[in-house]
Amino acid sequence: MEQGIFFPLIQNAALLLALVFVYDAIPRRHKRKYFLLWRIGIGVIVGAIGMTIMSTPWVFAPGIIFDTRSVLLAVSGLFFGGLPTMVAVIMTAAYRYAIGGPAMWIGIAVIISSGAVGALWRLRRKSMLASMGWGELYGIGFLVHLIMLSWMLILPWDTAWRVLSQITLPVLTIYPLATMMVGRLLSRRIEIERDDKMRLQDDFLFRSQFDAGNIGIAIGTVDKCWIKVNSRLCQMFKYSEKELLRLGWDQLSHPDDLYTDTQQFERLLLGDIDQYELKKRFFAKDGTLVYTLMSVSCKRSNGRVQLVIAGFLDITEQTLAEQSVSASREQLQLVLDSGELGFWDWDIPRDEVIRNERCAQMLGVSHNELMDNHRIWINAIHPDDRVEMLRAMELHLQGRTANFSMDYRLKTADGTERWIRDRGRVVARDEQGKPLRVCGIHVDISQSRKQQESLELAASVYNSSSEAMSVLDAKGHIITINAAFSRITGYNESEVQGQHVSLFYCDTNGENFYREMNQQLREKGHWQGEMWQKRKNGDEYLIWLTVNTIYDRQHRPHRRVALFSDITEMKQQEQLIWQQANYDPLTGLPNRRMLLDYLGREIVACERRKRHFALLFLDLDFFKEINDTLGHDMGDQLLVECSRRLQLCVRDSDVVARLGGDEFTVILRDIAEQSGVERVAEQILKALAEPYQLGEHTSYISASIGITLYPEDADSREALLKHADQAMYAAKAQGRNRFNFFTPSMQEYAHFRMHLIQDLRLAVERQEFSLFFQPIVELKSGDIHKAEVLLRWQHETRGYVSPADFIPVAEETGLILEIGAWVLEQAARQSKEWQQKHERIVQLSINKSPIQFRDEGEYFSRWMSLLKELQLGPGGICVEITEGLLLDAATGVSDKLLAYRDAGIQVALDDFGTGYSSLAYLKKFDIDYLKIDQSFIRNLVDDSSDHSLCEAIIVMAHKLGMKVIAEGVESEDQRELLRTMGCDYAQGYLFSRPMSAAEFEQEFLLDDKANA
């Protein structure tokens, strides 16, 4: 399978993200009104995306193309439905028909089957799209593309086999993943929309219930101050909400009702009861009396009452009606008929019950039906409540209760349920005390029950707060506190009650803090902000405090309510997060983010003051060796010591930062002349070159420094860093342990190198490389049965690019791995072709970079498998390595050379004499050839030092069982001297320049065959 398949398919799959953007961009405001047009429009957009995807396919052969339209249509069918997908299928099928080719009908079949699978899957899982998991989405993608690959079997068998062998793995690797990722993004958006709707519904339900109905609701504190009231309560007492919140229960209460209410309220606070109910009178704003049925409950936390919730049913009219009963039955009947109370009168001896029209309305029947069958009311009571209601009535008839009172559910004629509050009393008894007559009322409390549920929800919301609360008088003395207050401050209520709030003052706030806060409270009535306080144990902590003022009727400060929460830990976390985001955790120096901030501010300051600064970019030389040999812990110690030395070399006003790894930067502010920068750079180099004591080891490193000046070299943060980096690399290239100032030529070289890298990547993709072959001649016989493989690059605009220019870049970028693999494969196949065609082995020598030995990974096993598959036989391939590679134990050289030997591959040591090689290493490794570097051959004459050196190399190699190849032979004299010294082989322009495979075959293989 070719490596070039994956990248185009991944690029093509990236276009699928447009589908997610389409989903987000589709307007939904008028979706229902223009539903058909809306769905067709979606289909057109999806079809357009599909046609775009199809315009950038991977082409297997003319007319046989592959792209991600199958993913698009499957996801469209799953998330957009049948009609939009059908429109998209028609558009993409038409486009595929226009493209044509031998696989046209297969492509159309793939389009239809992909959309159909997605749409059919949607029929089964439409309600669960928001919760579809990764596995299910992956399974859909796998199924769709298994079907797609099955369609390929319609092609002629040879074509189908070649298509499937190349495309199956990329398709089943990329396409299901793409389906899973795009599907999950769309699923997540549906899930978010669903959650938003649910939250809106919950919020709407709470708000509508709190303000709905005819029950007044108030949420208050333990001191009977209201903190929230609903609109119904405002209507009942004829106050605005703002006015009510400044008043308390007791201020509005009738004096005769205060004692009973206070007793019950105290029991509630002590925990004897959780709720109570009583009739209570309140004064409205206009002075009139409001009769209420007040239900009071509470929300506790840790056994203490946090909030008090009260419901007020306005029973003014009912009460007045009850009072009127004693004066006049007619007046009572008028009140009952005009109100919303159901009245009933039970004649016990005759077992007759008279009910008014309101009772019939509650039950949902006519008044005549109700009067004809008095059991109809009893039968309508919910079975779970009926027995309890009858028991309560029996207890009252026996005289064991003063009144009959019961709340129960009533099932009306239309099947709905109402909550009824039934109250009654025996009004007549005989001489023996037996009840003769019972009268009572029915109250529809369905709405109040709903309000009660809403009230409980509101109480839960307000009571879940962990904020500390306290109430102060106008002079700042504490009246009451809540449990959270004690938990945060360490004081209980008895310790702070009556104490002035200055008990918690802290000197950390400063002298003017409290003066300014009190001034704002006097002027505005409220204050909010951060403040330090002291706990009982003396610890200081930071709070977020809100203080509001409650005014009396004369608008004088009456109470102050303080709410606060401990934000110390939150502030510490914020500080820690800020520290971690802006400073290097190892050295404590500013990191890249903080450095950029410093640079930005310094540029603005220098531009305003017309000053200059310098940016130094440092990279530690040979730091990797410290890490590899002593370990990362020792490397970290070295970095910490480096940062310390750097800070000692600069002024306090200068900035030292660590970018990461072994890279540091220094900002030298307010520089007057360049010589000052040079002195600092020299001082830094000297300081960093001093020995480092790392545990038991003494280590040495140096640094390469790049320097750029503002504004001479650049006027932006990014440009300054880039130029300093380029100058640093120039210093490193000049031998390290030095500094270098930025010059414009560095920028030009950087641009040249950047474009060269881009062209090199394209060259790998387009396979612009070719192999040339230079013969290696056996000096004794003059025969040619060896050749060195040389890589050539012919760029369409650059022309011929020298390997000396692009090979180093390929090694730095890692492209050498792919290029080297291609060279090895092509050379092996060429050797096999010549072996079969000319019935002779031509050994091809291939240069292998040290980078390949270190990082080639799976390329090595793939190449060994290829050699085994080609069955070249011994001596078909020779690998050329450099001397330095033998010293690098980390690359696994020994194991790979043994593997080469087992595969029949010989090894040559290239450029021998220019590096460092120990005889022990030459003896240790299985080396077949030594190649004398051409620098020794160039000036080779009799009785010269080069002559002696070459002769020594040849003798040594032969003693070690190796053969010798001389490079760069250009004259007959050089050839004759080498032959006389016993050199085995030679190559160079004397024999031939490098040539193409066809030229080499024509020149050296066909002629030899003809001569034979």
GIWOQUI-V756712 format. One record per backbone hydrogen bond with DSSP energy under -0.5 kcal/mol. NH is the residue of the N-H (numbers start at 1). CO is the residue of the C=O. If there is no record, write none. Layout:
NH;CO, NH;CO
//
This chain:
5;2, 7;3, 8;4, 9;5, 10;6, 11;7, 12;8, 13;9, 14;10, 15;11, 15;12, 16;13, 17;14, 18;15, 19;16, 20;16, 20;17, 21;17, 22;18, 23;19, 24;20, 25;21, 26;22, 31;28, 34;30, 35;32, 38;34, 39;35, 40;36, 41;37, 42;38, 43;39, 44;40, 45;41, 46;42, 47;43, 48;44, 49;45, 50;46, 51;47, 52;48, 53;49, 54;50, 55;51, 55;52, 56;53, 57;54, 58;66, 59;57, 60;58, 60;64, 61;64, 64;61, 65;63, 66;58, 70;67, 72;68, 73;69, 74;70, 75;71, 76;72, 77;73, 78;74, 79;75, 80;76, 81;76, 81;77, 85;81, 86;82, 87;83, 88;84, 89;85, 90;86, 91;87, 92;88, 93;89, 94;90, 95;91, 96;92, 97;93, 98;94, 99;95, 100;96, 103;63, 104;101, 107;103, 108;104, 109;105, 110;106, 111;107, 112;108, 113;109, 114;110, 115;111, 116;112, 117;113, 118;114, 119;115, 120;116, 121;117, 122;118, 123;119, 124;120, 125;121, 126;122, 128;125, 129;126, 131;128, 132;129, 137;133, 138;134, 139;135, 140;136, 141;137, 142;138, 143;139, 144;140, 145;141, 146;142, 147;143, 148;144, 149;145, 150;146, 151;147, 152;148, 152;149, 153;150, 154;151, 155;152, 160;156, 161;157, 162;158, 163;159, 164;160, 165;161, 166;162, 167;163, 168;164, 171;167, 172;168, 173;169, 174;170, 175;170, 175;171, 176;171, 177;173, 178;174, 179;175, 180;176, 181;177, 182;178, 183;179, 184;180, 185;181, 186;182, 187;183, 188;184, 189;185, 190;186, 191;187, 192;188, 193;189, 194;190, 195;191, 196;192, 197;193, 198;194, 199;195, 200;196, 201;197, 202;198, 203;199, 204;200, 205;201, 206;202, 207;203, 208;204, 209;205, 210;206, 211;207, 212;208, 216;214, 216;312, 218;310, 219;228, 220;218, 220;308, 221;225, 224;221, 226;247, 227;219, 228;219, 230;217, 234;230, 235;231, 236;232, 237;233, 238;234, 239;234, 244;240, 245;241, 246;242, 246;243, 247;244, 249;224, 252;248, 252;249, 253;249, 254;281, 257;254, 258;254, 258;255, 259;255, 261;257, 262;258, 263;259, 264;260, 265;261, 266;262, 267;263, 268;264, 269;265, 270;266, 271;267, 271;268, 272;267, 273;267, 276;296, 278;294, 280;292, 282;290, 283;252, 284;282, 284;288, 285;237, 287;284, 290;282, 291;289, 292;280, 293;313, 294;278, 294;292, 295;293, 295;311, 296;276, 296;294, 297;309, 298;274, 299;307, 301;304, 304;301, 306;299, 307;299, 308;220, 309;297, 310;218, 311;295, 312;216, 313;293, 313;311, 314;214, 314;312, 315;291, 315;313, 316;291, 319;315, 320;316, 321;317, 322;318, 323;319, 324;320, 325;321, 326;322, 327;324, 328;324, 332;328, 333;329, 334;330, 335;331, 336;332, 337;333, 338;334, 339;335, 342;442, 344;440, 345;354, 346;438, 347;345, 347;352, 348;346, 348;436, 349;436, 351;347, 351;348, 352;347, 354;345, 355;353, 356;343, 359;356, 360;356, 361;357, 362;358, 363;359, 364;360, 365;360, 370;366, 371;367, 372;368, 373;369, 376;373, 377;374, 378;374, 379;375, 380;376, 381;377, 381;378, 382;409, 385;382, 386;382, 387;383, 389;385, 390;386, 391;387, 392;388, 393;389, 394;390, 395;391, 396;392, 397;393, 398;394, 399;396, 400;395, 401;395, 404;424, 405;403, 406;422, 408;420, 410;418, 411;380, 412;410, 412;416, 413;363, 415;412, 418;410, 420;408, 420;418, 421;443, 422;406, 422;420, 423;421, 423;441, 424;404, 425;439, 427;437, 428;437, 430;434, 433;430, 436;428, 437;428, 438;346, 439;425, 440;344, 441;423, 442;342, 443;421, 444;340, 445;419, 445;443, 446;419, 449;445, 450;446, 451;447, 452;448, 453;449, 454;450, 455;451, 456;452, 457;453, 458;454, 459;455, 460;456, 461;457, 462;458, 463;459, 464;460, 465;462, 468;564, 470;562, 471;480, 472;560, 473;477, 474;558, 476;473, 478;499, 479;471, 480;471, 482;469, 486;482, 487;483, 488;484, 489;485, 490;486, 495;492, 496;492, 496;493, 497;493, 498;478, 499;496, 501;476, 503;500, 504;501, 505;502, 509;506, 510;507, 514;510, 515;511, 516;512, 517;513, 518;514, 519;515, 520;516, 521;517, 522;518, 523;519, 524;520, 525;520, 525;521, 526;520, 527;547, 529;545, 531;543, 533;541, 534;504, 535;539, 536;489, 538;535, 541;533, 543;531, 544;565, 545;529, 545;543, 546;563, 547;527, 548;561, 549;525, 550;559, 552;556, 555;552, 558;550, 559;550, 560;472, 561;548, 562;470, 562;560, 563;546, 564;468, 565;544, 567;542, 567;565, 568;542, 571;567, 572;568, 573;569, 574;570, 575;571, 576;572, 577;573, 578;574, 579;575, 580;576, 581;577, 582;578, 583;579, 584;589, 588;584, 590;656, 591;582, 595;591, 596;592, 597;593, 598;594, 599;595, 600;596, 601;597, 602;598, 603;599, 604;600, 605;601, 606;602, 607;603, 608;604, 609;605, 610;606, 611;606, 613;710, 614;668, 615;708, 616;614, 616;666, 617;706, 618;616, 618;664, 619;704, 620;662, 621;702, 623;620, 626;622, 627;623, 628;624, 629;625, 630;626, 631;626, 631;627, 635;631, 636;632, 637;633, 638;634, 639;635, 640;636, 641;637, 642;638, 643;639, 644;640, 645;641, 646;642, 647;643, 648;644, 649;645, 649;646, 650;647, 654;651, 655;667, 657;665, 658;590, 659;657, 659;663, 660;663, 663;660, 664;618, 665;657, 666;616, 667;655, 668;614, 668;666, 669;667, 671;612, 676;673, 677;673, 678;674, 679;675, 680;676, 681;677, 682;678, 683;679, 684;680, 685;681, 686;682, 687;683, 688;684, 689;685, 690;686, 690;687, 692;699, 694;692, 694;697, 695;693, 697;694, 699;692, 699;697, 702;621, 704;619, 705;738, 706;617, 707;740, 708;615, 710;613, 713;709, 714;709, 720;716, 721;717, 722;718, 723;719, 724;720, 725;721, 726;722, 727;723, 728;724, 729;725, 730;726, 731;727, 732;728, 733;729, 734;730, 735;732, 736;731, 738;703, 740;705, 742;707, 746;743, 747;743, 748;744, 749;745, 750;746, 751;747, 752;748, 753;749, 754;750, 755;751, 756;752, 757;753, 758;754, 759;755, 760;756, 761;757, 762;758, 763;759, 764;760, 765;761, 766;762, 767;763, 768;763, 770;792, 772;790, 773;995, 774;788, 775;773, 776;786, 777;775, 777;986, 778;783, 779;777, 779;984, 782;778, 785;776, 785;783, 786;776, 787;843, 788;774, 789;845, 790;772, 792;770, 793;801, 794;768, 795;793, 795;799, 799;795, 801;793, 802;800, 805;802, 806;802, 807;803, 809;805, 810;806, 811;807, 812;808, 813;809, 814;810, 815;810, 816;810, 817;814, 818;814, 819;815, 820;816, 821;817, 822;818, 823;819, 824;820, 825;821, 826;822, 827;823, 828;824, 829;825, 830;826, 831;827, 832;828, 833;829, 834;830, 835;831, 836;832, 837;833, 838;834, 839;835, 840;834, 842;840, 843;785, 843;841, 844;876, 845;787, 845;843, 846;844, 846;878, 847;789, 848;880, 852;849, 853;849, 854;850, 855;851, 856;852, 859;856, 860;857, 861;857, 862;858, 863;859, 864;860, 865;861, 866;862, 867;863, 868;864, 869;865, 870;866, 871;867, 872;867, 875;904, 876;873, 878;844, 879;906, 880;846, 881;879, 881;908, 883;910, 885;882, 886;882, 886;883, 887;884, 888;885, 889;887, 891;888, 892;889, 893;888, 896;892, 897;893, 898;894, 899;895, 900;896, 901;897, 902;898, 903;899, 904;901, 905;900, 906;877, 908;879, 909;929, 910;881, 910;908, 912;909, 912;931, 914;911, 922;918, 923;919, 924;920, 925;921, 927;925, 928;907, 929;907, 930;963, 931;909, 932;930, 932;965, 933;912, 936;933, 937;933, 938;934, 940;937, 941;939, 944;941, 948;944, 949;945, 950;946, 951;947, 952;948, 953;949, 954;950, 955;951, 956;952, 957;953, 958;954, 959;955, 960;956, 961;958, 962;957, 963;928, 965;930, 966;985, 967;932, 969;987, 970;968, 975;971, 976;972, 977;973, 978;974, 979;975, 980;976, 981;977, 982;978, 982;979, 983;978, 984;964, 985;964, 986;777, 987;966, 990;969, 991;988, 992;988, 995;773, 1000;996, 1001;997, 1002;998, 1003;999, 1004;1000, 1005;1000, 1005;1001, 1006;1001, 1007;1002, 1009;1005, 1010;1006, 1011;1007, 1012;1008
//
